[in-house]
Amino acid sequence: MKITVAQSLECVGVLTAIVYSLLVASNMGLEFLGFALLLISAFSIGLWAYLGGHSDNLLLRFFYVTAGIVGMLRWF
């Protein structure tokens, strides 16, 4: 079974979103790292959505990219 670029992007996006959620929810002072992971997740899944023709998902990813940037600036 060959893994495609789109599948890799989706997997990276999902895993970084899970870790982001855990870091922010844990309240251990790792919010900046969490928001950086949100940014990576949003870009990865956004690119996956673009490659797969999931245009409805791109608007949501744009919001998550924005939220990641705002979160990083706020906690920096």
Buried (B, 14 or more C-beta within 10 A) or exposed (E): EEEEEBEEBBBBBEBBBEBBBEBBEEEEEBBBBBBBBBBBBBBBBBBBBBEBEBEEBBEBBEEBBEBBBEBBEEBE
